[in-house]
Amino acid sequence: MGLFGHARVGRAALLACGMAWFALVPRATAEPLTVPAPLALTLDSGEPFALAASPIYSGGLLTKWQGVAHKLDDERVQLALCDGDRERCVSDAALKFLAIVDTGRQREGRARLGEINRAINLAIRPVEDIVQYGVIDFWSSPLVTFYHGAGDCEDYAIAKYVALRMAGIAAEDLRIVVMMDTLRHEGHAVAAVRLDGHWLILDNRRMAMVEDVNLRNYRPLFVIDDAGVMKYSDMPLLASMPEPAPAPAAALNVGPGLIGASN
């Protein structure tokens, strides 16, 4: 899947993929805010980036997530059955996924998060939805992603979200964050995990985990968990780079629920 126009397919692993503008974000918010970092965290909502967020009850993003959540319910049953009896498990995708969960379970703290982040980054090949599924935007559940061995940024994020939960991370400490890359003018999705009161970002673009307060040049748009989808308020964000030139108008005019390409 990708946002804001098609890019060349088959870039090296761990590159960006796009997420959607869902008509819930005004066009004006496409531009980054260049503010001193101390002003960026004026509120602590308990969410990644410490920005205020409120639930949304309609729109393309919510529809996508609800579709994935329904599939996750089914896949959790299949994974539990395979987890209890590996020899009789007939799903290679489930066994590969469980092997990553097993490795994570053997570690503690930051090492657990890093192991799962690295393993999933290496297990999935970056491919655009239009190439893999013939549609602009398809949100894949972990077993579908592992069956194909390919996906884009939200597929990495969803797989990490489920793997970390199975490895013992509490639901209240897990999120998926949809962001705007203000330098590339494209959307992106990552998993976020709270450890010792700090949110770490697990990104398919890099192996190293970065704390949210140190992540530069991204505008958080939406945050997702088991309860649903919340939209971040338009508040100052972390920024250290000069404001980039505005994106082409055509790149910002994406219809509700649509996703452009940028894998």
N, C-alpha and C positions, 0 to 999 in steps of 0.2 A: 504494500500500500504506500502511498506517498502523498505528500502535500505540495501544492503550489507548483505544478508542472512536472513533466516527466524528466527523469535523469537517466543516465546510461545504466542498463541492467548489468548485473554481475560485477559490481565493485568488490573490492576486497572485503573480507569478513569484518564484522563489527562496525560497519559504516552506519550512517544515520538512515532512518526511514521516516516517513512522514506520518503525521496524524491529521485529524480533520479540524477545519473551522466549522463549527456546527451552528452558525448563525446566532449563537448565544453570546459570542464575543464581538463587540462592536469593532468595526474596521479600524477605528482610531487606536485600539489597543495593540495593533500589529507592530507599532513602533516601540522600541525599548525605552525605558526611562533611565537616564544617566543621573544617579543620585549618589551621595556619599553612602558607603556601606552601613555606617551606624544608623542611618535613618530607615534602613530597609526592614529592620525587625522591631517595629514600634508596637506590634501586637504579637502575642503568642497564642495561637489558636489550638495548639497541640498537634497541628498538621505539619507535614513537611513544609519548609520555608517559613513557618510561623505566621502565615498570612490568614486572615479571616476567610472563611469559606461557608457557603450556604447550599443546601440541597437543591437539585433541579429535578423537575418532575415530568419533563418532556424533552424531545429533541433527539437528534441522530445519535449522539454519543450514549445517552441513556439506553436507547434501543439496542445499540451494539452490545453494551455491557450486559443488559438483561438476557440477550441471546446467548452470550458466552456463559453467564452464570447458570443458565438452565443446563447447558452442556456439561459444566463443571460438576453439577450434582450427579449426573450419570457417570462421569468419568471417575469421581471419587469412589463410587461403589465398585467399579471395575478395578481401580488401583488397590482398594482394600482387599478385594478377593485375590488379586495377584500377589499382594504383599503377604497374605497369609499362606499362600501355597504357590511358590515360585515354579515348582516343577510342572504344575498343571496349567500355568498361565500360557495362553496361546497368543498373547499380544507382544510382539517384539518391541513395539513402541513403549508399552507399559513397563517391560523389563528394563529397557534403557533408562527410562525416566526414574524408576525405582532405584536403579544403581546409583544415580546421582543423589537421590534422597538418602540412601544408605551412607554414602560418603559424608554427607552433611551431618547426619545423626552421630557420626563418630567424633565430631569436633564440637567445640564450644565457642560461644561468643563470636568475635569478629572472624575467627578462622572458619566457622561454620558458614557464615554469610559469604565470605570470599571464595570458599570452595564451590558453593552452589552457583555463585555468579560466574566464576571462571568455567565451570563444567558446562553450563547451559550456553554460554557464549560460544564455546567450542563445538557444541553438539548441533547447533542450528546454522545453516547456511543462509546468508541474507538474500532474499528474493522478493521482488515486488508482487503484490497481489494480482495485478493485471497479467503478469506472466504466469503465475502459479495457478490462479483460479479463474482468470478471464474476467475479473471484475476489479473495479478501482479500489474497493475497500472490503476486506474480509477479515474478521476477527477470529482467530483460530484458538481452539482449546489445546491444552498441552499434548494430549495423545494424537490429535490430528497433526500438530506441528512436528512431533517426533516421528510420526509415520512418514511424513514427507521429508523430514530432516532439513526443513527450510521454512523461512518465515521472515517477517519484518519486525520492526521495533516493538510493536504492541504484543506480538507473539512471544518474543523473548520475555517481555515484562510479565505477561500472564503466566508463562511457564515457571518463572522464578517465584512469582506470587504463590502458586500452588505448591511448588517444591519446598519452599521455606515453611509454609504452613505444615506440611507433612513432616518436615524435619524438626518441628517442635516450636516454631516461632508463634507467639500468640497473635490472634487475629487483629487485636487492637494495635499491634506494632507493625502491621503490614499495609502498604498502599501501592497503588499504581498511579503515577502522576503523568498527566498529559501536559506538555510544555511547548513553547515556541522557541526555536533557536533563532535569536535575534540577529545573529551574524549571517547565517545561511538562509534566513527567511523561509524556514520549513518547520513542520511540526515534528515532535519526537515524543516517545513514551518510555518510561523507565519504571523499575520497581524501587520502592523506598522501604527501608527497614529501620525501626527505632531500636537502638542499642544504647543502654546506659543513658537514656534521656536525649540522645542525639540521633537525628535522621541521617542514614547513609543512603546514597544513591547508587543503585546497581544498574549499570548502563551497558548495552550491547556494543557501544562504541569503544569501551575501554575495559581492561581487566581490573584496574585499581578502583576501589570504592572511594567516593568523595563525599564528604559531609555536605549537606544542603547549603550551609552558610558559606561554603567555599566554591560552590558551583557558579560559574560566571556565564553571562550572556545567554541565559534562558529565562523566559517569562513563564512561570507556572500558570496554567489555565484551568485545569480540572484535577481533582483528586478522587480516586475510586477505591472503595473497599467493599466488604461483604454487605454493608448497609445500603450501598448505592453510589451515586455520583454527586459530588459537590463542585460548585464553581467558585474559584478564587475571586475575591474582590479585586478591584483595580487599585492596587496599592503599590508603593515603591518596591522594587525588587532588587536583588543583589546585582550589581553591575560594576565593572571595572574598566570596560573598554569604551572608547568614544562611540557615540551613536552612529550606526551605519547608515548608508544611504537608503532611502525608502525603496521598498520592493516595487517591481513593476505592478501597475494597477491590475493587470490580468491575473497576476499571481495571487492577489488577495481576494478576488471575487469568486470564492468557492461556495457553492450552494449548500444548504443545510444537509448534514449527514454525508457529504461527499468527502473523499480523501484524495489528495493528489499524490504524485509519485516522487520519491527522492531516495530510494535505497542505494 
